[in-house]
Amino acid sequence: MNLVLHWVGPYEWLTYQEVYEYSLRIGSAISSRCVELACCSQSMTSVPLYDTLGAHAVEFIINHAEVSIAFVQENKILSGVLDCELPPKQKTDICKIMYTIGTTGEPKGVILTNGAIMAEVLSVDDLLFLTDTVASEEDSYFSFLPLAYVFDQIMELYRMYRGSSIGFWRGDVRYLMEDIAILNGGHSGTKANKLQNLEKGLPQDKAAPLFDRLVFDKLFTPDMLKLIGLTESCGGCFTSIANVLSMMGTVGIPVTTIEARLESVPEMGYDALGSVPHGEICLRGKTLFSGYYKREDLTKEAFVDRGFIQIWVYGNSFESFLVAVAVPDKKALEDWAVNHSLTDDFISLCNYGKARKYILDEINSIGQKHQLRGFETLKAAHLDPIPFDMERDLITPTFKLKRPQLLKYYT
């Protein structure tokens, strides 16, 4: 058997300035016809396509999104002049329409705004800061996921935000390890060694400590993270951190831009308030999509109008009743105000006596449904328009309430 080695040589690097100028040339030369970075430079909407979608799905997406041109080969990208004025960009502008695979029907075009994309990038930065693994200009990111995959796009944008190098694989999984070896300077067996030790049950920080210092700390995030998410949330919405015992076997905690709650679904036997909570996961946050392109029906199904509320209940043995501090849902309180012919803003409403009574009655009504006893119901409530946050030291990074700090802050 003849063994043919497909050695492709070292990576050829482009500086950020070169990539920036290249992007401007594309956007300037063809105006409404551009690729990823050129789209960003010209404030245009892109529609990434998987080459594995199949002809039918690709045809559907191109027709559904009214794509004017598709770039499929690098040598067909035109160049142009850099003398152009970049258009203004807003957070609310559509950045991308990412089509889902369509496992439950035809592909759906997920609308992602500039604001949602950048919020997810900054959320990744926050998460890596908390785990002491923030990227730097000395780091390299190895990209081998499909470029139409939202998670890879977010990670690439994050690396650009931090000035890291990005190395792309050649597109053939047979030479994946070879591509990694070339990128990290020829250490071809290091990752295989670490994976073998992980399979033996060693913690990830003890699987290959020497190689971590020499290779992986420069090429990969040292602490392994598990992300759970979907295209509609710009990638990750829950994360768990390696070697944190309480997170093992779980999806972890919500990322910093996401709030999550469980919604009971009685017909499926899901009880969000049961001894073992089960329910439909509802998300709210700045990194969520704006809707499905040309599918208002599916958009209405995906978005629900249910208010979230933050609440801290306080009582001690020297008092005869409970009190609470609540952060009401802004839209729910403003809708209540409209129904009662009030025109006050949200902050003013939180100081309005009838608004406090409305929230108090709503909380106690839920308590009565779950058969709380009289001494377990609230007698008074204070409304705070500002959510509990880490800046005031009121919650932990995992969103748990810091009760002593809450007591000190609100008394």
Order of alpha helices (4+ residues) and beta strands (2+ residues): alpha-alpha-alpha-beta-beta-alpha-beta-alpha-beta-alpha-alpha-beta-beta-beta-beta-beta-beta-alpha-beta-beta-alpha-alpha-alpha-beta-alpha
